[in-house]
Amino acid sequence: MHYNKLGWSNLNVSVVSLGCAQFSDQFTKTQKTEADMIAIMHRANELGINLWDTAPSYGNGASETIVGKALQGRRDKVFLATKVRYGATMPEQVEESCNDSLRRLNTDYIDVLQIHWPSHDEPNELTIAGLAKMVKAGKVRYASLSNFNQDQTDLAWCVFPVISNQLPYALVWRYEEPLIKYCGEHKIGVLAYSPLGEGILTGRYDENTHFPPGDVRNHVVFFRDDVKHLALQVTAVVKQVAEKHHMTPAQVAINWTARQPFISSVIVGSSSIAQVEQNAAAVDFTLDEEDDTVLLAASDAYMATAPRFRTMWADA
Ligand SMILES: NC(=O)c1ccc[n+]([C@@H]2O[C@H](COP(=O)([O-])OP(=O)(O)OC[C@H]3O[C@@H](n4cnc5c(N)ncnc54)[C@H](OP(=O)(O)O)[C@@H]3O)[C@@H](O)[C@H]2O)c1
């Protein structure tokens, strides 16, 4: 595993980290037992993955609860990143959300507490002030952001020094590149989420793929009928590069995101031991200039032709 400093801090975070949204019924794609989920987290940790990312909204606390169980006996080996629950904008609400997370996570501190999404109704400065209070109280080590645009990030920084901004970044989602550069130049770490395009880049799906009602992927833009055929053209190139280097397509997609400028860590949602082993090893491979050229050309073509959505969830 390789490690990067997260933003201006001294936290050495693994380049590949573990997303924990899939450890709840709400975002589960592959079904898993509680024992399976704990085993995935422990294997990730053994492989050097030291950053775990969860949120109160993942299964209404279910993901945090299972992460809390997996953490026991290894609290000092994990940088725990979680988020402020949706709608908690006022300082007292941030405190309540933070206390609920601490209880579910069964710990007395959170390493990185992120505001999940900026508010469009309430001043985000108040939410940041709430985060600052949690840092001063010793409940949180670092205040952080997620899905904040440049102006919102600037404003946050004026209230309190935030450590990172969590943003979507994949070969099929590069809209945030200017913002990533801006964050990096201002020593704000970037945690890149959904590098596999929620699975479309893994090569497991084709034009005929459809999910049953209730499956979270019915809401993912890359699986829409008007987008899927375009995203699969990128996947086809990812597969070619993977075959050339004896890698899996998932490894190529993760490797690409991890190597982009200013990326501190890539948050991947691993759903099995085999996946987490593959994903942890993704950054051990070296792609050559020719690979990068073809990947970028495929990605550019997609970005130029695919319809643009505000988020990765079409109806969000
Ligand atoms: N801040 C935010 O607003 C935000 C939003 C979204 C995500 N996130 C964070 O980012 C994390 C990752 O996002 P994500 O899960 O949405 O997207 P992702 O990492 O792009 O895709 C994860 C899915 O890809 C499949 N997969 C993973 N490794 C694989 C491999 N080696 N081979 C084949 N398939 C593989 C799994 O599907 P199956 O389960 O079907 O096997 C897994 O659920 C989340 O857990 C969360 O921590 C944050």
The ligand as an SDF file (V2000), in Angstrom:
LIG
                    3D

 48 52  0  0  0  0  0  0  0  0999 V2000
  -19.6130   11.7930   -0.1330 N   0  0  0  0  0  0  0  0  0  0  0  0
  -20.5650   11.2880   -0.8750 C   0  0  0  0  0  0  0  0  0  0  0  0
  -21.5770   11.9480   -1.1680 O   0  0  0  0  0  0  0  0  0  0  0  0
  -20.4210    9.8840   -1.4130 C   0  0  0  0  0  0  0  0  0  0  0  0
  -21.2520    9.4340   -2.4340 C   0  0  0  0  0  0  0  0  0  0  0  0
  -21.0570    8.1370   -2.9080 C   0  0  0  0  0  0  0  0  0  0  0  0
  -20.0710    7.3340   -2.3660 C   0  0  0  0  0  0  0  0  0  0  0  0
  -19.3060    7.8050   -1.3480 N   0  0  0  0  0  0  0  0  0  0  0  0
  -18.2560    6.9710   -0.7030 C   0  0  0  0  0  0  0  0  0  0  0  0
  -17.5330    6.2880   -1.7070 O   0  0  0  0  0  0  0  0  0  0  0  0
  -17.5940    4.8730   -1.4900 C   0  0  0  0  0  0  0  0  0  0  0  0
  -17.5270    4.1380   -2.8050 C   0  0  0  0  0  0  0  0  0  0  0  0
  -18.5880    4.5230   -3.6390 O   0  0  0  0  0  0  0  0  0  0  0  0
  -19.5500    3.5010   -4.3980 P   0  0  0  0  0  0  0  0  0  0  0  0
  -19.6160    2.2220   -3.6750 O   0  0  0  0  0  0  0  0  0  0  0  0
  -20.7720    4.2720   -4.6310 O   0  0  0  0  0  0  0  0  0  0  0  0
  -18.8670    3.3430   -5.8200 O   0  0  0  0  0  0  0  0  0  0  0  0
  -17.6330    2.5080   -6.4010 P   0  0  0  0  0  0  0  0  0  0  0  0
  -16.5750    2.3700   -5.3830 O   0  0  0  0  0  0  0  0  0  0  0  0
  -17.3310    3.1740   -7.6730 O   0  0  0  0  0  0  0  0  0  0  0  0
  -18.2920    1.0730   -6.7480 O   0  0  0  0  0  0  0  0  0  0  0  0
  -18.4370    0.1130   -5.7630 C   0  0  0  0  0  0  0  0  0  0  0  0
  -19.1080   -1.1290   -6.3300 C   0  0  0  0  0  0  0  0  0  0  0  0
  -18.3170   -1.6950   -7.3630 O   0  0  0  0  0  0  0  0  0  0  0  0
  -18.2560   -3.0950   -7.2410 C   0  0  0  0  0  0  0  0  0  0  0  0
  -16.8380   -3.4970   -7.0460 N   0  0  0  0  0  0  0  0  0  0  0  0
  -15.9480   -3.0210   -6.1340 C   0  0  0  0  0  0  0  0  0  0  0  0
  -14.7360   -3.5830   -6.3040 N   0  0  0  0  0  0  0  0  0  0  0  0
  -14.8670   -4.4410   -7.3540 C   0  0  0  0  0  0  0  0  0  0  0  0
  -13.9650   -5.3100   -8.0150 C   0  0  0  0  0  0  0  0  0  0  0  0
  -12.6880   -5.3990   -7.6600 N   0  0  0  0  0  0  0  0  0  0  0  0
  -14.4440   -6.0580   -9.0430 N   0  0  0  0  0  0  0  0  0  0  0  0
  -15.7280   -5.9680   -9.4350 C   0  0  0  0  0  0  0  0  0  0  0  0
  -16.6270   -5.1570   -8.8500 N   0  0  0  0  0  0  0  0  0  0  0  0
  -16.1950   -4.3910   -7.8230 C   0  0  0  0  0  0  0  0  0  0  0  0
  -19.0910   -3.4960   -6.0310 C   0  0  0  0  0  0  0  0  0  0  0  0
  -20.3890   -3.8820   -6.5180 O   0  0  0  0  0  0  0  0  0  0  0  0
  -21.1780   -5.1550   -5.8870 P   0  0  0  0  0  0  0  0  0  0  0  0
  -21.5480   -4.7070   -4.4970 O   0  0  0  0  0  0  0  0  0  0  0  0
  -22.3310   -5.3060   -6.8080 O   0  0  0  0  0  0  0  0  0  0  0  0
  -20.2350   -6.3300   -5.8920 O   0  0  0  0  0  0  0  0  0  0  0  0
  -19.1950   -2.1990   -5.2410 C   0  0  0  0  0  0  0  0  0  0  0  0
  -20.3900   -2.0770   -4.5260 O   0  0  0  0  0  0  0  0  0  0  0  0
  -18.8720    4.6920   -0.6680 C   0  0  0  0  0  0  0  0  0  0  0  0
  -18.8600    3.4950    0.0900 O   0  0  0  0  0  0  0  0  0  0  0  0
  -18.8330    5.9110    0.2230 C   0  0  0  0  0  0  0  0  0  0  0  0
  -17.9410    5.6920    1.3050 O   0  0  0  0  0  0  0  0  0  0  0  0
  -19.4600    9.0670   -0.8670 C   0  0  0  0  0  0  0  0  0  0  0  0
  1  2  1  0
  2  3  2  0
  2  4  1  0
  4  5  1  0
  4 48  2  0
  5  6  2  0
  6  7  1  0
  7  8  2  0
  8  9  1  0
  8 48  1  0
  9 10  1  0
  9 46  1  0
 10 11  1  0
 11 12  1  0
 11 44  1  0
 12 13  1  0
 13 14  1  0
 14 15  2  0
 14 16  1  0
 14 17  1  0
 17 18  1  0
 18 19  2  0
 18 20  1  0
 18 21  1  0
 21 22  1  0
 22 23  1  0
 23 24  1  0
 23 42  1  0
 24 25  1  0
 25 26  1  0
 25 36  1  0
 26 27  1  0
 26 35  1  0
 27 28  2  0
 28 29  1  0
 29 30  1  0
 29 35  2  0
 30 31  1  0
 30 32  2  0
 32 33  1  0
 33 34  2  0
 34 35  1  0
 36 37  1  0
 36 42  1  0
 37 38  1  0
 38 39  2  0
 38 40  1  0
 38 41  1  0
 42 43  1  0
 44 45  1  0
 44 46  1  0
 46 47  1  0
M  CHG  2   8   1  16  -1
M  END
$$$$
